[in-house]
Amino acid sequence: MSTIFTRVLTGALLSVSAFSVSAHDMSAHATMTMPSTATWQGEGIIKKVTPTAITIAHHPIPALNWPAMTMQFAQPATHPLTAQSVGEEVDFTFTEGDAGYQIVSLNPHR
């Protein structure tokens, strides 16, 4: 009877050990395959500027399959863009973060 118990216990320990190793390997792969932060380009007209957000009526953004619309983008937290004025045509770059879409850069349309 002790031989059967020993074999069962050994099998259980090997299973736990193998599970532990494979779980560790999978978490390492998950970290390695995380996508980089994507950015997208748009152009439009500034409709409103506040210290925390810029509202832009933008043209379609094909990369996201978005039609033309007016939407609010968060200001960059480290350097808010206050020099822009309502009615100005702009080219802009934005990204998606935890709090929604955020402006990365904003330049007068050429």
C-alpha positions, 0 to 999 in steps of 0.5 A: 500500500505504501508503494501505491501512495508513494507513486500517487504522491510523486505523480501529484508533485510532478504535475504541480511542478510542471504546471508551475513551470508552464504558468511561469513560461506563459506569463513571460510570453504575455509580457513579450507580446504586448503591443506598442502604443499605437498612434493615429493621424487626423485633421480637422477644426478646433471647436473648443479648448480647455485646460484638460481637453481639445474638441475637434471636428475631424475628417474621416480617419480611415485607419480606425474606420471612423467617419467624420465627427466631432469629439473631445481628446484629452490634453497631454498631461505633461504639456497642455496645448493652450496656444491653439484657437477655436476655428483653427484647422489642424493636423493632429496625432493621438493615441488611446489610453486608459482615460480615452483618446489623447492628443500627442501632437497638434499642428496648424494644417498646411 
